[in-house]
């Protein structure tokens, strides 16, 4: 079950990120998002490659199609396993991102649906009349129609996506909080075991691990929680 966990390295300093990677030898995959990528991305990604870790490069590209295609080509040198684009960028942007990524067969482009920090009221503020669940399914349909093989979704949308698209679509799920932990700024959350039972392939977990007094122990407790309740 440890292979299902992607540890989010959302920290301010390179030495802290490196320390966490080295404290978590059992973790197989790490997420590098905008915070760490813009601050110290290249040395951190080099360290992850040296440690033979899978890289989830979570930059959420969202721009005109040509720019996103160029951005995808620019990050291929880092060897990510996963790379994110916002599905709200539209069909042509998705198609060009996938075309740019096709030269690396080991890379899966993931479509970001609706951020786990957003609820229905937040969507209405932006002019989206659909509720979050319907908006996620609409964006998934767009991505799948353009050849996308995986999406990022909140835990609440796992079951509806599985019902609509089956098991072929890879699901990566943030908004994961172990039993008893704080939800923070996440509005649509599940426990790790509940997310796996619902059908998530990978769980993105940050603060409950990286802010723990003993990150390795926190990681192991989550593995055990999934093993005990995820089947």
Z-matrix of the N, CA and C atoms (Angstrom, degrees):
N
C 1 1.454
C 2 1.527 1 112.98
N 3 1.335 2 117.14 1 -17.95
C 4 1.466 3 118.66 2 -178.67
C 5 1.526 4 111.86 3 -63.17
N 6 1.325 5 117.12 4 -26.58
C 7 1.451 6 120.65 5 179.51
C 8 1.514 7 113.63 6 -68.86
N 9 1.341 8 117.01 7 -14.68
C 10 1.456 9 120.65 8 178.86
C 11 1.521 10 112.78 9 -81.59
N 12 1.329 11 117.59 10 -14.27
C 13 1.459 12 121.00 11 -173.63
C 14 1.528 13 110.53 12 -95.18
N 15 1.319 14 116.38 13 128.67
C 16 1.459 15 123.47 14 171.90
C 17 1.523 16 106.84 15 -111.21
N 18 1.322 17 116.71 16 115.74
C 19 1.462 18 121.02 17 -177.60
C 20 1.523 19 109.49 18 -83.87
N 21 1.330 20 116.10 19 125.00
C 22 1.467 21 121.46 20 -178.58
C 23 1.527 22 110.05 21 -85.42
N 24 1.331 23 115.93 22 117.85
C 25 1.470 24 121.80 23 -179.21
C 26 1.528 25 110.22 24 -91.74
N 27 1.318 26 115.80 25 63.63
C 28 1.468 27 121.13 26 -179.17
C 29 1.529 28 108.92 27 -92.01
N 30 1.324 29 115.22 28 79.84
C 31 1.462 30 121.78 29 -177.26
C 32 1.527 31 109.31 30 -132.10
N 33 1.345 32 115.74 31 170.20
C 34 1.463 33 120.94 32 -172.86
C 35 1.527 34 114.33 33 -94.33
N 36 1.337 35 117.39 34 -17.40
C 37 1.470 36 119.30 35 -171.69
C 38 1.518 37 111.22 36 -131.55
N 39 1.325 38 114.82 37 145.63
C 40 1.462 39 120.21 38 178.66
C 41 1.522 40 111.08 39 -61.43
N 42 1.323 41 117.66 40 -43.92
C 43 1.465 42 118.87 41 -177.01
C 44 1.521 43 111.70 42 -62.39
N 45 1.339 44 116.89 43 -33.82
C 46 1.458 45 120.30 44 177.46
C 47 1.522 46 110.84 45 -69.48
N 48 1.334 47 117.50 46 -41.61
C 49 1.459 48 120.84 47 178.39
C 50 1.525 49 110.80 48 -63.23
N 51 1.325 50 116.91 49 -45.15
C 52 1.466 51 121.24 50 179.10
C 53 1.529 52 110.60 51 -62.85
N 54 1.333 53 115.91 52 -41.15
C 55 1.463 54 120.15 53 178.89
C 56 1.528 55 110.51 54 -59.55
N 57 1.336 56 116.55 55 -43.71
C 58 1.456 57 120.05 56 -179.28
C 59 1.526 58 111.85 57 -65.01
N 60 1.325 59 116.35 58 -42.52
C 61 1.472 60 119.41 59 177.80
C 62 1.525 61 109.91 60 -58.54
N 63 1.321 62 116.59 61 -43.82
C 64 1.459 63 120.39 62 -177.15
C 65 1.524 64 112.63 63 -74.24
N 66 1.356 65 116.41 64 -24.85
C 67 1.463 66 120.32 65 176.35
C 68 1.526 67 112.29 66 -78.17
N 69 1.321 68 116.81 67 -12.91
C 70 1.467 69 121.52 68 -174.37
C 71 1.529 70 111.22 69 -120.46
N 72 1.328 71 117.59 70 62.37
C 73 1.473 72 119.11 71 -177.98
C 74 1.525 73 113.57 72 -63.60
N 75 1.337 74 117.42 73 -23.31
C 76 1.463 75 120.26 74 -179.78
C 77 1.525 76 112.46 75 -79.53
N 78 1.322 77 116.97 76 -18.95
C 79 1.465 78 120.09 77 178.89
C 80 1.522 79 109.66 78 -72.91
N 81 1.321 80 116.65 79 131.79
C 82 1.458 81 121.58 80 -176.27
C 83 1.525 82 113.27 81 -98.02
N 84 1.337 83 116.58 82 -19.67
C 85 1.470 84 119.81 83 -174.78
C 86 1.522 85 109.97 84 -141.35
N 87 1.331 86 115.03 85 145.57
C 88 1.461 87 121.63 86 -179.97
C 89 1.520 88 109.74 87 -134.24
N 90 1.332 89 114.64 88 143.32
C 91 1.469 90 121.27 89 175.93
C 92 1.519 91 109.73 90 -96.41
N 93 1.326 92 115.47 91 129.20
C 94 1.458 93 122.12 92 172.74
C 95 1.527 94 106.19 93 -114.32
N 96 1.339 95 115.61 94 111.96
C 97 1.452 96 121.48 95 -178.35
C 98 1.517 97 111.84 96 -102.34
N 99 1.310 98 115.75 97 -167.56
C 100 1.463 99 120.38 98 -175.51
C 101 1.524 100 112.57 99 -60.21
N 102 1.322 101 117.12 100 -41.33
C 103 1.462 102 120.18 101 -177.06
C 104 1.519 103 111.91 102 -57.09
N 105 1.318 104 116.57 103 -52.89
C 106 1.467 105 120.27 104 -177.27
C 107 1.529 106 111.72 105 -79.24
N 108 1.335 107 117.79 106 -33.71
C 109 1.462 108 119.19 107 -178.89
C 110 1.520 109 111.19 108 -65.14
N 111 1.325 110 117.39 109 -45.01
C 112 1.456 111 120.34 110 -178.48
C 113 1.532 112 111.86 111 -71.89
N 114 1.323 113 117.01 112 -27.69
C 115 1.456 114 119.64 113 -178.50
C 116 1.516 115 113.88 114 -81.88
N 117 1.342 116 116.51 115 -41.13
C 118 1.476 117 119.63 116 -173.44
C 119 1.528 118 110.08 117 -161.82
N 120 1.321 119 115.69 118 41.78
C 121 1.449 120 120.70 119 -171.95
C 122 1.518 121 115.62 120 -60.24
N 123 1.322 122 117.54 121 -49.97
C 124 1.471 123 118.95 122 -173.11
C 125 1.523 124 112.74 123 -62.70
N 126 1.355 125 120.08 124 -49.12
C 127 1.462 126 117.84 125 178.53
C 128 1.525 127 113.47 126 -64.97
N 129 1.340 128 117.20 127 -34.15
C 130 1.462 129 118.92 128 177.91
C 131 1.519 130 110.96 129 -66.92
N 132 1.317 131 117.17 130 -44.65
C 133 1.462 132 119.93 131 179.56
C 134 1.518 133 111.05 132 -64.67
N 135 1.322 134 117.45 133 -35.77
C 136 1.464 135 120.45 134 175.81
C 137 1.522 136 110.59 135 -63.32
N 138 1.329 137 116.77 136 -40.09
C 139 1.467 138 120.71 137 178.77
C 140 1.527 139 110.60 138 -65.03
N 141 1.320 140 116.77 139 -41.43
C 142 1.465 141 119.96 140 178.80
C 143 1.529 142 111.28 141 -63.99
N 144 1.326 143 116.22 142 -41.45
C 145 1.467 144 118.64 143 177.97
C 146 1.523 145 110.77 144 -65.00
N 147 1.333 146 116.76 145 -39.93
C 148 1.467 147 120.32 146 178.62
C 149 1.525 148 111.13 147 -61.22
N 150 1.338 149 116.48 148 -35.25
C 151 1.465 150 121.53 149 179.47
C 152 1.527 151 112.04 150 -86.31
N 153 1.327 152 116.42 151 4.06
C 154 1.467 153 122.92 152 177.42
C 155 1.541 154 111.89 153 59.59
N 156 1.333 155 115.20 154 42.22
C 157 1.453 156 120.87 155 176.93
C 158 1.522 157 110.14 156 -97.13
N 159 1.312 158 115.53 157 148.47
C 160 1.463 159 119.81 158 172.33
C 161 1.525 160 109.15 159 -76.07
N 162 1.325 161 116.11 160 142.85
C 163 1.460 162 122.11 161 -174.44
C 164 1.525 163 110.00 162 -113.51
N 165 1.319 164 114.99 163 124.25
C 166 1.462 165 122.22 164 170.95
C 167 1.525 166 106.10 165 -102.98
N 168 1.326 167 116.40 166 100.83
C 169 1.461 168 121.86 167 -177.67
C 170 1.528 169 107.71 168 -89.60
N 171 1.325 170 115.04 169 99.31
C 172 1.457 171 121.59 170 -169.74
C 173 1.534 172 110.08 171 -100.25
N 174 1.325 173 116.23 172 75.64
C 175 1.463 174 121.88 173 -177.38
C 176 1.523 175 112.92 174 -100.93
N 177 1.313 176 116.96 175 -7.73
C 178 1.468 177 122.62 176 173.37
C 179 1.530 178 112.26 177 48.11
N 180 1.316 179 116.91 178 57.78
C 181 1.458 180 121.13 179 -179.54
C 182 1.534 181 110.59 180 -59.11
N 183 1.339 182 115.27 181 134.83
C 184 1.465 183 121.37 182 179.94
C 185 1.527 184 106.90 183 -155.67
N 186 1.319 185 115.98 184 98.69
C 187 1.464 186 121.01 185 -177.23
C 188 1.522 187 107.53 186 -161.33
N 189 1.328 188 117.06 187 -170.84
C 190 1.457 189 118.30 188 177.02
C 191 1.530 190 108.64 189 -65.08
N 192 1.341 191 117.24 190 152.66
C 193 1.464 192 120.10 191 -172.22
C 194 1.517 193 114.70 192 -53.20
N 195 1.313 194 118.56 193 -44.64
C 196 1.458 195 120.99 194 -177.45
C 197 1.529 196 111.52 195 -63.39
N 198 1.310 197 116.55 196 -39.70
C 199 1.465 198 120.58 197 179.41
C 200 1.520 199 111.08 198 -66.66
N 201 1.317 200 117.23 199 -42.55
C 202 1.464 201 120.25 200 179.16
C 203 1.523 202 110.72 201 -65.27
N 204 1.326 203 117.48 202 -40.35
C 205 1.472 204 119.90 203 177.16
C 206 1.521 205 110.48 204 -60.13
N 207 1.328 206 116.66 205 -43.11
C 208 1.458 207 119.98 206 178.31
C 209 1.515 208 112.06 207 -64.99
N 210 1.332 209 116.96 208 -38.06
C 211 1.463 210 120.89 209 178.40
C 212 1.525 211 110.78 210 -64.52
N 213 1.321 212 116.73 211 -41.25
C 214 1.470 213 120.01 212 177.33
C 215 1.516 214 110.28 213 -60.43
N 216 1.322 215 116.69 214 -47.32
C 217 1.468 216 119.17 215 179.43
C 218 1.531 217 111.26 216 -60.86
N 219 1.329 218 117.06 217 -34.29
C 220 1.462 219 120.97 218 -176.99
C 221 1.518 220 112.89 219 -67.90
N 222 1.337 221 117.76 220 -29.14
C 223 1.470 222 119.62 221 -176.57
C 224 1.522 223 113.16 222 -98.66
N 225 1.318 224 117.96 223 -1.21
C 226 1.464 225 119.44 224 178.89
C 227 1.525 226 111.73 225 -60.21
N 228 1.332 227 116.92 226 -29.17
C 229 1.468 228 119.90 227 -177.58
C 230 1.526 229 112.75 228 -65.51
N 231 1.335 230 117.30 229 -16.27
C 232 1.459 231 120.28 230 179.68
C 233 1.523 232 112.18 231 -84.21
N 234 1.305 233 117.75 232 -9.45
C 235 1.457 234 121.48 233 176.84
C 236 1.515 235 115.59 234 67.68
N 237 1.338 236 118.96 235 41.80
C 238 1.468 237 118.71 236 -179.66
C 239 1.523 238 112.13 237 -70.12
N 240 1.315 239 115.37 238 149.77
C 241 1.468 240 121.62 239 171.06
C 242 1.516 241 110.21 240 -83.62
N 243 1.343 242 115.56 241 -37.69
C 244 1.464 243 122.01 242 178.28
C 245 1.520 244 109.59 243 -128.26
N 246 1.326 245 115.78 244 147.06
C 247 1.458 246 123.20 245 177.37
C 248 1.526 247 107.36 246 -144.09
N 249 1.345 248 117.02 247 138.14
C 250 1.464 249 119.24 248 -174.55
C 251 1.526 250 113.26 249 -108.17
N 252 1.336 251 114.61 250 144.61
C 253 1.459 252 123.30 251 170.16
C 254 1.523 253 107.43 252 -132.96
N 255 1.321 254 117.15 253 148.46
C 256 1.465 255 121.41 254 176.97
C 257 1.524 256 109.63 255 -78.06
N 258 1.328 257 116.83 256 122.25
C 259 1.457 258 120.36 257 178.31
C 260 1.524 259 112.11 258 -64.31
N 261 1.328 260 117.07 259 -23.03
C 262 1.463 261 120.25 260 177.84
C 263 1.520 262 112.67 261 -66.37
N 264 1.344 263 117.38 262 -9.38
C 265 1.460 264 120.69 263 176.04
C 266 1.516 265 113.48 264 -70.21
N 267 1.334 266 117.61 265 -12.73
C 268 1.459 267 120.59 266 174.96
C 269 1.524 268 114.19 267 101.56
N 270 1.325 269 113.87 268 165.12
C 271 1.456 270 120.31 269 -174.00
C 272 1.512 271 114.40 270 -62.59
N 273 1.333 272 117.90 271 -43.23
C 274 1.457 273 119.87 272 -178.05
C 275 1.525 274 110.78 273 -66.62
N 276 1.320 275 117.42 274 -37.83
C 277 1.461 276 119.76 275 177.03
C 278 1.519 277 110.74 276 -62.99
N 279 1.331 278 117.27 277 -42.65
C 280 1.460 279 121.32 278 178.53
C 281 1.525 280 109.88 279 -61.22
N 282 1.327 281 116.37 280 -46.16
C 283 1.469 282 120.20 281 -178.43
C 284 1.519 283 111.96 282 -61.20
N 285 1.327 284 117.04 283 -42.90
C 286 1.460 285 119.25 284 -179.23
C 287 1.523 286 111.96 285 -70.40
N 288 1.337 287 117.28 286 -33.86
C 289 1.464 288 120.00 287 175.29
C 290 1.526 289 110.53 288 -62.84
N 291 1.316 290 116.56 289 -44.48
C 292 1.461 291 120.77 290 179.55
C 293 1.524 292 111.21 291 -65.39
N 294 1.320 293 116.53 292 -39.49
C 295 1.465 294 120.00 293 178.85
C 296 1.520 295 111.19 294 -63.71
N 297 1.330 296 116.60 295 -39.02
C 298 1.460 297 120.40 296 179.10
C 299 1.519 298 111.70 297 -68.39
N 300 1.340 299 116.69 298 -30.54
C 301 1.471 300 120.84 299 -176.49
C 302 1.518 301 113.16 300 -85.48
N 303 1.323 302 118.00 301 -11.43
C 304 1.467 303 120.65 302 -170.63
C 305 1.528 304 112.16 303 -65.05
N 306 1.331 305 118.40 304 -20.91
C 307 1.466 306 120.77 305 -179.70
C 308 1.518 307 111.82 306 -69.46
N 309 1.334 308 118.22 307 -16.09
C 310 1.463 309 122.01 308 178.56
C 311 1.524 310 108.93 309 -113.73
N 312 1.334 311 118.85 310 97.63
C 313 1.469 312 120.61 311 -176.67
C 314 1.520 313 113.31 312 -66.58
N 315 1.331 314 117.38 313 -15.77
C 316 1.461 315 120.14 314 178.88
C 317 1.510 316 114.01 315 -85.56
N 318 1.327 317 117.66 316 -1.45
C 319 1.460 318 122.00 317 -176.41
C 320 1.520 319 110.63 318 -101.44
N 321 1.332 320 115.69 319 132.71
C 322 1.455 321 121.77 320 172.32
C 323 1.521 322 108.82 321 -112.39
N 324 1.337 323 116.74 322 120.41
C 325 1.458 324 121.62 323 174.53
C 326 1.523 325 107.67 324 -82.34
N 327 1.326 326 115.74 325 127.11
C 328 1.458 327 121.87 326 179.78
C 329 1.522 328 109.47 327 -107.07
N 330 1.320 329 116.34 328 136.82
C 331 1.451 330 120.77 329 176.64
C 332 1.520 331 110.89 330 -92.60
N 333 1.319 332 116.60 331 124.72
C 334 1.458 333 121.28 332 175.27
C 335 1.525 334 108.43 333 -80.14
N 336 1.314 335 116.17 334 127.58
C 337 1.461 336 120.88 335 -177.66
C 338 1.533 337 109.29 336 -91.08
N 339 1.328 338 117.37 337 -95.93
C 340 1.464 339 122.23 338 177.58
C 341 1.522 340 107.85 339 -119.08
N 342 1.309 341 117.89 340 126.64
C 343 1.454 342 121.85 341 -177.10
C 344 1.530 343 111.08 342 -56.57
N 345 1.330 344 116.64 343 143.42
C 346 1.465 345 120.29 344 -178.06
C 347 1.523 346 112.54 345 -68.72
N 348 1.318 347 117.26 346 -11.71
C 349 1.469 348 120.40 347 176.62
C 350 1.521 349 112.47 348 -83.36
N 351 1.343 350 117.35 349 -5.68
C 352 1.467 351 121.54 350 -175.32
C 353 1.523 352 111.27 351 -104.68
N 354 1.314 353 115.28 352 134.37
C 355 1.453 354 121.77 353 171.65
C 356 1.516 355 110.22 354 -109.90
N 357 1.324 356 116.75 355 -175.10
C 358 1.459 357 120.69 356 -177.15
C 359 1.525 358 111.79 357 -60.54
N 360 1.335 359 117.30 358 -40.55
C 361 1.463 360 120.32 359 -179.54
C 362 1.527 361 110.93 360 -64.24
N 363 1.332 362 116.49 361 -37.39
C 364 1.466 363 119.88 362 178.11
C 365 1.525 364 110.60 363 -63.82
N 366 1.320 365 116.54 364 -40.93
C 367 1.470 366 119.80 365 179.11
C 368 1.525 367 111.00 366 -64.27
N 369 1.327 368 116.61 367 -40.20
C 370 1.462 369 119.21 368 179.26
C 371 1.529 370 111.08 369 -62.16
N 372 1.319 371 116.99 370 -35.13
C 373 1.463 372 120.40 371 177.70
C 374 1.523 373 112.15 372 -60.68
N 375 1.331 374 116.45 373 -28.15
C 376 1.462 375 120.77 374 -178.40
C 377 1.529 376 112.12 375 -94.53
N 378 1.330 377 116.91 376 3.82
C 379 1.447 378 120.02 377 178.22
C 380 1.507 379 114.90 378 92.35
N 381 1.339 380 118.46 379 6.80
C 382 1.457 381 122.32 380 178.72
C 383 1.521 382 108.45 381 -89.75
N 384 1.315 383 117.62 382 118.01
C 385 1.466 384 121.43 383 -176.30
C 386 1.525 385 112.43 384 -84.86
N 387 1.334 386 117.86 385 -20.40
C 388 1.460 387 120.89 386 179.15
C 389 1.520 388 110.34 387 -71.08
N 390 1.342 389 117.35 388 149.89
C 391 1.449 390 118.96 389 170.18
C 392 1.529 391 109.24 390 -73.26
N 393 1.315 392 117.23 391 169.07
C 394 1.466 393 119.87 392 -172.54
C 395 1.521 394 111.94 393 -61.28
N 396 1.332 395 117.60 394 -39.75
C 397 1.465 396 119.67 395 -179.49
C 398 1.515 397 112.51 396 -63.83
N 399 1.323 398 116.75 397 -45.46
C 400 1.470 399 120.36 398 179.70
C 401 1.528 400 110.92 399 -68.15
N 402 1.345 401 116.71 400 -36.80
C 403 1.466 402 119.73 401 178.64
C 404 1.521 403 110.79 402 -63.59
N 405 1.328 404 116.96 403 -40.09
C 406 1.464 405 120.77 404 178.47
C 407 1.525 406 110.76 405 -61.81
N 408 1.327 407 117.01 406 -46.61
C 409 1.464 408 119.97 407 -179.47
C 410 1.522 409 111.67 408 -64.28
N 411 1.332 410 117.00 409 -38.72
C 412 1.462 411 120.56 410 178.11
C 413 1.522 412 110.70 411 -62.47
N 414 1.332 413 116.64 412 -43.70
C 415 1.466 414 120.33 413 179.52
C 416 1.531 415 111.08 414 -67.86
N 417 1.326 416 116.95 415 -37.54
C 418 1.468 417 119.53 416 176.39
C 419 1.522 418 111.28 417 -61.78
N 420 1.316 419 116.57 418 -42.53
C 421 1.466 420 120.30 419 178.53
C 422 1.525 421 110.68 420 -58.95
N 423 1.324 422 116.17 421 -42.47
C 424 1.461 423 120.16 422 178.49
C 425 1.516 424 110.66 423 -62.16
N 426 1.332 425 116.58 424 -47.72
C 427 1.462 426 119.89 425 -178.97
C 428 1.519 427 112.70 426 -61.98
N 429 1.328 428 116.45 427 -45.95
C 430 1.467 429 120.61 428 -179.47
C 431 1.523 430 110.59 429 -62.98
N 432 1.325 431 116.92 430 -37.73
C 433 1.466 432 119.97 431 -179.88
C 434 1.527 433 111.66 432 -63.51
N 435 1.324 434 117.37 433 -23.30
C 436 1.463 435 122.02 434 179.59
C 437 1.526 436 112.92 435 -98.94
N 438 1.336 437 116.76 436 3.84
C 439 1.457 438 120.13 437 175.08
C 440 1.514 439 115.62 438 99.82
N 441 1.312 440 117.74 439 9.31
C 442 1.462 441 121.16 440 179.63
C 443 1.522 442 109.94 441 -67.23
N 444 1.359 443 115.48 442 142.00
C 445 1.469 444 120.28 443 -177.02
C 446 1.525 445 113.62 444 -110.37
N 447 1.332 446 118.05 445 -1.08
C 448 1.450 447 119.65 446 -179.65
C 449 1.510 448 111.92 447 -161.36
N 450 1.336 449 116.00 448 153.88
C 451 1.456 450 120.86 449 179.99
C 452 1.520 451 109.90 450 -137.40
N 453 1.331 452 113.88 451 160.37
C 454 1.461 453 121.97 452 170.64
C 455 1.516 454 106.88 453 -104.68
N 456 1.333 455 116.28 454 126.10
C 457 1.459 456 119.93 455 -178.20
C 458 1.517 457 109.70 456 -143.63
N 459 1.327 458 115.82 457 160.23
C 460 1.461 459 119.17 458 175.76
C 461 1.528 460 109.00 459 -73.47
N 462 1.339 461 117.11 460 162.17
C 463 1.466 462 119.52 461 178.42
C 464 1.524 463 113.84 462 -57.94
N 465 1.342 464 117.58 463 -31.09
C 466 1.460 465 120.05 464 -176.74
C 467 1.519 466 112.68 465 -67.39
N 468 1.329 467 116.95 466 -21.19
C 469 1.468 468 119.59 467 -178.54
C 470 1.525 469 113.69 468 -97.42
N 471 1.326 470 118.35 469 -0.27
C 472 1.463 471 119.86 470 -177.87
C 473 1.529 472 111.12 471 -59.34
N 474 1.319 473 116.65 472 -54.60
C 475 1.469 474 120.15 473 -176.18
C 476 1.525 475 112.17 474 -61.80
N 477 1.348 476 119.89 475 -46.96
C 478 1.471 477 118.43 476 177.57
C 479 1.523 478 113.39 477 -60.29
N 480 1.335 479 117.22 478 -38.04
C 481 1.469 480 119.74 479 178.53
C 482 1.523 481 110.07 480 -66.31
N 483 1.335 482 117.11 481 -43.79
C 484 1.467 483 119.80 482 178.40
C 485 1.528 484 110.52 483 -61.39
N 486 1.332 485 116.72 484 -39.48
C 487 1.463 486 119.81 485 179.65
C 488 1.521 487 111.41 486 -64.58
N 489 1.329 488 117.09 487 -38.19
C 490 1.463 489 121.19 488 -176.81
C 491 1.533 490 112.32 489 -81.14
N 492 1.348 491 117.48 490 -39.20
C 493 1.464 492 120.57 491 -169.67
C 494 1.528 493 114.38 492 -116.99
N 495 1.321 494 117.95 493 -3.17
C 496 1.455 495 120.27 494 178.30
C 497 1.512 496 112.97 495 74.84
N 498 1.329 497 115.35 496 -159.66
C 499 1.462 498 121.18 497 -174.21
C 500 1.522 499 113.05 498 -91.14
N 501 1.309 500 119.04 499 -5.97
C 502 1.463 501 120.21 500 -174.64
C 503 1.528 502 112.77 501 -73.52
N 504 1.325 503 118.08 502 -25.67
C 505 1.454 504 121.52 503 -178.12
C 506 1.526 505 109.09 504 -84.91
N 507 1.329 506 116.24 505 123.54
C 508 1.457 507 121.26 506 -179.82
C 509 1.526 508 109.39 507 -75.67
N 510 1.331 509 116.89 508 132.23
C 511 1.456 510 121.78 509 -177.75
C 512 1.529 511 110.72 510 -116.17
N 513 1.316 512 115.67 511 123.77
C 514 1.460 513 122.88 512 175.82
C 515 1.523 514 106.69 513 -113.36
N 516 1.334 515 115.91 514 128.31
C 517 1.456 516 120.37 515 -167.40
C 518 1.526 517 113.05 516 -123.98
N 519 1.341 518 117.45 517 110.53
C 520 1.460 519 120.27 518 166.33
C 521 1.529 520 109.13 519 -84.30
N 522 1.340 521 117.03 520 -169.89
C 523 1.454 522 119.19 521 -178.60
C 524 1.513 523 111.98 522 70.36
N 525 1.339 524 116.59 523 33.49
C 526 1.458 525 121.61 524 -179.74
C 527 1.526 526 109.04 525 -102.74
N 528 1.306 527 115.78 526 126.00
C 529 1.451 528 121.11 527 178.96
C 530 1.525 529 109.57 528 -133.17
N 531 1.332 530 118.01 529 118.49
C 532 1.466 531 120.07 530 177.05
C 533 1.528 532 111.31 531 -56.86
N 534 1.317 533 116.24 532 157.09
C 535 1.459 534 120.76 533 -179.49
C 536 1.529 535 110.28 534 -54.02
N 537 1.343 536 115.44 535 130.28
C 538 1.457 537 120.03 536 176.84
C 539 1.512 538 115.54 537 89.69
N 540 1.349 539 119.35 538 -6.28
C 541 1.459 540 120.85 539 -178.43
C 542 1.526 541 110.49 540 -92.43
N 543 1.330 542 116.53 541 161.85
C 544 1.449 543 122.49 542 -178.76
C 545 1.526 544 110.68 543 -76.03
N 546 1.335 545 116.47 544 147.79
C 547 1.465 546 120.21 545 -179.92
C 548 1.519 547 112.12 546 -82.88
N 549 1.350 548 118.28 547 -21.72
C 550 1.461 549 120.43 548 -179.96
C 551 1.517 550 110.90 549 62.66
N 552 1.364 551 116.77 550 -132.81
C 553 1.464 552 120.31 551 -177.46
C 554 1.525 553 112.84 552 -91.19
N 555 1.337 554 117.01 553 9.88
C 556 1.456 555 120.76 554 179.23
C 557 1.520 556 110.00 555 -87.61
N 558 1.338 557 117.51 556 135.51
C 559 1.462 558 121.44 557 -177.90
C 560 1.520 559 113.04 558 -107.09
N 561 1.331 560 118.79 559 -20.20
C 562 1.462 561 121.85 560 -177.46
C 563 1.521 562 107.14 561 -125.63
N 564 1.342 563 116.42 562 92.91
C 565 1.458 564 120.72 563 -169.58
C 566 1.528 565 111.64 564 -125.45
N 567 1.357 566 115.19 565 157.83
C 568 1.466 567 124.38 566 173.05
C 569 1.519 568 107.75 567 -138.07
N 570 1.331 569 115.42 568 163.81
C 571 1.455 570 119.43 569 167.17
C 572 1.534 571 108.65 570 -76.72
N 573 1.336 572 118.22 571 160.60
C 574 1.471 573 119.73 572 178.92
C 575 1.521 574 113.30 573 -56.70
N 576 1.334 575 117.13 574 -45.51
C 577 1.464 576 119.90 575 -177.94
C 578 1.515 577 111.16 576 -63.97
N 579 1.339 578 117.19 577 -40.60
C 580 1.459 579 119.84 578 -179.86
C 581 1.524 580 111.49 579 -65.45
N 582 1.333 581 117.38 580 -37.87
C 583 1.467 582 120.70 581 179.18
C 584 1.522 583 111.28 582 -65.95
N 585 1.320 584 116.60 583 -40.51
C 586 1.469 585 119.70 584 178.64
C 587 1.527 586 110.28 585 -67.33
N 588 1.329 587 116.75 586 -42.69
C 589 1.469 588 119.40 587 177.89
C 590 1.523 589 111.13 588 -59.64
N 591 1.330 590 116.26 589 -36.74
C 592 1.466 591 119.95 590 -178.79
C 593 1.520 592 112.63 591 -71.16
N 594 1.344 593 117.14 592 -22.16
C 595 1.457 594 120.03 593 176.77
C 596 1.508 595 116.42 594 122.73
N 597 1.348 596 118.28 595 15.23
C 598 1.464 597 119.69 596 177.72
C 599 1.523 598 110.45 597 -72.05
N 600 1.326 599 116.51 598 142.92
C 601 1.465 600 121.53 599 177.17
C 602 1.521 601 112.27 600 -88.35
N 603 1.337 602 116.97 601 -39.42
C 604 1.462 603 121.97 602 -179.15
C 605 1.521 604 109.17 603 -137.69
N 606 1.333 605 115.25 604 142.03
C 607 1.456 606 122.38 605 -179.84
C 608 1.522 607 109.05 606 -113.18
N 609 1.333 608 116.66 607 125.84
C 610 1.463 609 121.16 608 176.84
C 611 1.528 610 107.64 609 -94.36
N 612 1.325 611 115.94 610 118.11
C 613 1.465 612 120.98 611 -175.70
C 614 1.524 613 108.33 612 -131.71
N 615 1.325 614 115.91 613 125.18
C 616 1.457 615 120.73 614 -179.12
C 617 1.501 616 113.51 615 -114.89
N 618 1.336 617 115.99 616 -86.75
C 619 1.465 618 121.55 617 -170.39
C 620 1.527 619 114.88 618 -54.02
N 621 1.340 620 120.27 619 -40.96
C 622 1.468 621 118.54 620 179.76
C 623 1.531 622 113.37 621 -60.50
N 624 1.339 623 117.25 622 -21.28
C 625 1.467 624 120.70 623 177.29
C 626 1.517 625 111.03 624 -99.71
N 627 1.321 626 117.20 625 -54.19
C 628 1.472 627 119.07 626 -169.98
C 629 1.519 628 112.96 627 -74.36
N 630 1.341 629 118.14 628 -20.61
C 631 1.452 630 120.15 629 177.78
C 632 1.525 631 112.76 630 -98.27
N 633 1.322 632 116.60 631 3.02
C 634 1.464 633 120.45 632 178.35
C 635 1.523 634 110.50 633 -73.29
N 636 1.322 635 115.83 634 151.69
C 637 1.466 636 120.10 635 176.66
C 638 1.517 637 110.68 636 -60.69
N 639 1.328 638 116.97 637 -34.11
C 640 1.466 639 122.66 638 177.96
C 641 1.528 640 107.35 639 -129.17
N 642 1.341 641 118.58 640 90.75
C 643 1.464 642 120.40 641 -176.65
C 644 1.520 643 113.88 642 -56.98
N 645 1.328 644 117.81 643 -39.15
C 646 1.466 645 120.33 644 -179.13
C 647 1.520 646 110.97 645 -64.10
N 648 1.325 647 116.83 646 -40.67
C 649 1.458 648 120.32 647 178.52
C 650 1.522 649 110.63 648 -67.46
N 651 1.331 650 116.62 649 -40.12
C 652 1.470 651 120.47 650 178.08
C 653 1.525 652 110.34 651 -62.31
N 654 1.332 653 116.60 652 -42.59
C 655 1.464 654 121.32 653 177.82
C 656 1.524 655 110.14 654 -60.30
N 657 1.321 656 117.02 655 -45.57
C 658 1.458 657 120.75 656 -177.78
C 659 1.523 658 111.43 657 -65.86
N 660 1.335 659 117.12 658 -36.82
C 661 1.475 660 119.29 659 178.07
C 662 1.524 661 110.50 660 -63.09
N 663 1.329 662 116.74 661 -37.84
C 664 1.466 663 119.62 662 179.26
C 665 1.528 664 110.35 663 -68.16
N 666 1.333 665 116.97 664 -41.19
C 667 1.467 666 120.24 665 175.86
C 668 1.527 667 110.06 666 -57.22
N 669 1.323 668 115.89 667 -44.97
C 670 1.457 669 120.31 668 -179.60
C 671 1.523 670 111.54 669 -66.68
N 672 1.324 671 116.88 670 -37.78
C 673 1.461 672 120.93 671 177.69
C 674 1.527 673 110.57 672 -61.89
N 675 1.331 674 116.11 673 -43.30
C 676 1.468 675 120.03 674 178.95
C 677 1.531 676 110.31 675 -65.45
N 678 1.330 677 115.74 676 -44.93
C 679 1.473 678 120.02 677 -178.18
C 680 1.516 679 111.69 678 -62.35
N 681 1.333 680 116.31 679 -35.74
C 682 1.454 681 120.06 680 -177.70
C 683 1.525 682 112.52 681 -77.25
N 684 1.327 683 116.39 682 -31.28
C 685 1.468 684 118.24 683 -172.77
C 686 1.489 685 116.27 684 -126.39
N 687 1.343 686 117.84 685 4.07
C 688 1.455 687 119.72 686 -173.21
C 689 1.504 688 114.94 687 -96.13
N 690 1.346 689 118.69 688 0.33
C 691 1.462 690 119.91 689 -177.83
C 692 1.514 691 111.48 690 -98.03
